Amino acid sequence: MDDFGGVIKISEPARMPMSPLKLLGEFVRREPMVVAAIIVFLAFAATSPVFGSLGNGENILRQTAPVLLLGLGMTLVVLVGGIDLSVGSVVIASATVAGIVLVSGLPAWFAMVAAVAVGAGVGLVNAILIEALGISPVIVTLGSMIAVRGLALSALGEFSSWITIKAPAFDLLARARLLGLPLDALSVLAFTALAWLFLARTIHGRRLYAVGDNERAARLAGIAVRLYRAAAYVICGAFAGLGGILFAARTGIVSPSIGVGLEFFAIAVVALGAGGLPAGRVKTAETLVGALILMMVFNYMTIRGIPGTWQTTATGLLLLAAMVAGRLLQGGGEEAAVGLEAAALAESGGLAGNVGRAAIAVAALLLAVVFAVINPRFATLPNLVTLIEQNAALAIVAVGAMIGIVSRTVDISPGSVVALGAVAAALALAGGAGVPLAVVAGIVACLSVYAVNGLVVGRLGLDPLIVTLAAWIWARGLAVSLTGARTLPFDLDFVGFMNAPLVLGFTPGVALMVVAFAAGWLVLARLPIGMRLYALGNDPRMLRQAGVDEGRTRLGILLIMGSFTAAGMLVMLGRLGAAAPTAGFGLELDAIVAVVIGGASFRGGEGRLRDTVVGVLFLAVLNNGLSGLQMGDAGFFLIKGSAILAALTLRSAARFLPEAGGGRPGREPSRSAA
């Protein structure tokens, strides 16, 4: 105030206008993927006149539409800290239901409503298992992915695995144009705009962001966190149902190949646009940009005549490069907030934990009894040997998966890395290298992939799940590309050695499995890195405060995991007798399921190796028993997925048992957990 009681206004110093160069730098820092999309488009248009044409622009929009539709649903789930691996299976299930409704003579609008209802129903089941029982979203949606695909294939099998879509409304969606654009692409763009409006302009959208960004603060603010997370899964399923309608309309048929692998592309477009999977931060516009970049790359490579296998490799490398570039431009070194542990399986010690472990062991025993009754050959000694031999590679990889899950370094690339390692060994042998050098080449190939993953995760602090997802894509694509999708034979002497009985009819593969479990026990219970593994899984901040380099620790962990994957590769190479680029498909998911069913918490910090043995035994009995029944893919997927979900439900239900002495469930001791 002045001497007369007036208020003296102190004006703020005028801000100097930013130079155009600084404005450009700020825009690049805030929207790196938009800049990347512009650069990609200009580069491709400059080197290919066809790419920049209006007709090809329309093609890109139509190619983008189905992946973008699934990506919108995935955006909601990632936003609240989850993930959904079942969307690809929901696509075929919803398309199948729509086809059955049309074949039954019911109207097209009812078929579309039924398709969306199927998707929302699967999302609701996922939400109940995740939110009510506290099971990890990765494991729940993996189980529903398998079960729903099996159910869809079973229903499709009633129509000779082929339903023709004959309905004017579906034809209109696939062929009509509006405002000069294809109706299907325009419809997806409209859904994108609605999703943006919902998330950016409504209170419910803001609450979803709050739930993903800080769950505890959201609860204190009175937000029904579980309800909003559940709603995200239901809406994601509904979007996948819409995707089923779109695929059925475009192809005019429903076949068993619909939806295969789409879940990973849905995750990829979200991660590509956002530079990772940051809970509470992903945006609809970023998903649109990620989908456009991915489809532009696919489109350009198709124009250039590049085989589809190399396109898959490029997709994985592009995803990895986008995450690295995004992190470097953001200048962050801290671990990205992924939030997948927000709904992770909350294991407990004491009575509840012991009951849960015993329940899985009893379930495996009951499965064995059922299979023995149905198929007398199951309970024979030769089949017991076969059961162990068949699952030796799975058991070895599961040890590595156990180490990864305990340390919050989840790895979903082992199956692809096994295939790439085997291909590298076979190519080295074909190039004139001896068997020992060829085997070393395969091992080096496996460790090289894990070294790349370790450097990216350790030095840039990116989420291991999405980094290894990129490796899952590019390593598999590289294996297929290097072989031309052909199976390469390997040395017969090596194959003979790996299949020669040593003790009680068991081969060196089983011996290697025993060594792997011994090595895993040594790492977890006796070496200094074991303590760091559990500390990293419990609270990485404690490790940093103790002066331990978290980046180096994660690199070491991934290299250790790579060693187990390489051992699994040798077992599989010896068992198959050849390097098949499709070998190991689904191996990583089986390994993760075995570890979690066994009792490890997906949020890290707890788990016991001997419980992983029980989880592996459960899956081994299930796989061997179903194979012995010689059923088709439909029945196999349906029963296996349902059994996995049932086992997870059984294990999670044990958490609600009261603790002896009225104690509160707590975490198991770290070192003894091995």
C-alpha positions, 0 to 999 in steps of 0.5 A: 500500500502507499501512504494514502492506503491505496494499493500499489500494483506491481506489474510482472516483468514482460516475458520475452517472446520465445524464438521460433527455434525454441518454440520448435524445440519445445513442441518436439519435446512435448509431442515427439510422436507427432513430429515423428509422424510428420517426418515419416510421412514426408520421407516416405512421400519424397521417396515414393510418389505412390505413397503420397497420393490421395488414393494411398492416403485412403488406403492408409486410413482404412488399414489404420481403422481396425487397429485404431479401434482396438487401440482406443479400448486399450488406451482406457485400460492402460490409462487406469494401470491395466492391460488386456491381452484378450482383445484379439480373441474377442474380435473372433468371438464377436465376429462369430456371434454376429455371423451366427445371428445372421445365419439364424435369420435375425436382423443385422442390427441385432447381430451388431448389438450381440457382437458388442455385448459379447465383447463387453461380457468378456470385459466384465469377466476380466474386470471381476477376476481382476478387481474382485479377486485381485488377480494380475491383469496380464494373467487374467486376460491371458487366460481369457485370450486362450479360453475365448478363442477356444470357445469361438473356434468351437462355435465356428466349428459347427459351421465348418469353420467358415461363416459367410456374412450376407447382410446389406448393413455389413456391406454398407459399412465395408463399401459405402462412402460418406463425405468422400471417405470410406464409411468404416474409416470415418466411423472409427475416426468418429469413435476416436473423437468421442473417446477424446471428448469423453476423456478430456471433457467429462468428469468421468474421463478426468476420474479415469486419469486420476485413478491411473495417475495416483490410485491412493489420491483418487480413493481419498478424493472419493472416487470408486477406483475399482468401479472405474477400472472395471468399467475400463475393461468392459469398454475395452471389450466393447471396442473389441466387439466393434472390431469384430463387426468391422473385420466381419464386414470387410472380409465378408467371412468369419474364419479361424485366423481372424484376430490372431496377434491383434492384441499385441498390435493394439498394445503397440499403437498405444505404446508407440504414440505414448512412448511406453505404457504410462498409467494416467498419462496416455491420450487418445490423440497419441494412440491415433498418431501411433496407429498412423505411424505403424500403418504408414510403415506397413504401407510403405514397405508393401509399396516397396515390395518388402516381404511381410516377415520383414515388416513384422521385424520393422514393427518391433524395432520401430516400437523400441525406437519410439520408446527410446526416442520418447524417453530421451526427448523427455529427459527422464531417467526414472522408471516409467509409471506403468501401474500394472501392479496396481491390480496385481495378485496380492499373495499372502503368507501364512495359512492363506498362502499355504492353502493356495499352494496346496490347492494348485498341487491338489488341482494338478493331481486331480487333473492327472486322475481325470486324464488317467480315467479318460485315457489309460495311456496317460498313467503309464511310465512311458507317458510320464517320461514323455510328460517331463521331456515335453515340458523341460524347455518350459520348466527351464524358461519358467525359472528365468520368468520366476527371477523376472517376476520377483524383480519386477522385470517381466519378460514376454520375449523368450518364445521369440528369442528361442526361435531366433537362437535356434535359427542362428545356430542352424544358419551358422551350421549351414555356413560351415561352422562346426556344431560347437560354434553353431551352438555358441552362435545360438546362445550368443544370439539369445544373450544379445537380445537380452543385452539390448533389452537390459541396456534399454530397461536399465539405462533409460528406465523403460518398462520391461514389459513393453520393451520385451514386447517389442523384442517379442515382435522383432525377434520373431519377425527376424527368425522368420525373415532369415529363414524365409519361413522355412524350417532348417535342419540341424546336426543329426549327431547333436539331435541324437545326443539330446534325445539319447536316454541317460538315466531312467529313460531321461535325456540330457534335456531333463538333466539340463532342467535339473541344472536350471532349477539348481542354478535358479535356487543358487541365484535366488537364495545364495548369491548377493544378487538374490537379495537385490532381486527381492529388494528391487521387486519390493521397493526399488527406492531402497536399493537406490538408497543403499547405493546400488546401481539399479540400471546395472542390476536390471541388466544383470537380471535380464542377462541371467534370464537370457541364460535360462532362455538360451538353455531352453533353446538348446533343449527345444532345438534338440527335441525338434531336431531342426530350427523352426521359426515358429518354435516356442510360440506361446512359451513365454506366456506358459512360463509366466502362468506357471510362475504366477499359478505357483504363487509368485506375485506379479507385482514383484518382491515375493515368490518361491522357486519350489512353488514354480515347480508346482505351477509347471507341473500343473501346466505340464499335466494339462498340456500332456493330457489334452494332447493325449486326447488328440482334440482340435485347437478349439477344444484345446484352447477352451479347456486350457484357458478355462483351467488356467482361469479356474486355477487362478481363481482358486489360488486367489480365493485362498487370500480371503481365508483368515490368518492363524492367530488373527494376524494380518496377511503379510509378505513372505520373507525374501531370502527364504522364498527361494 
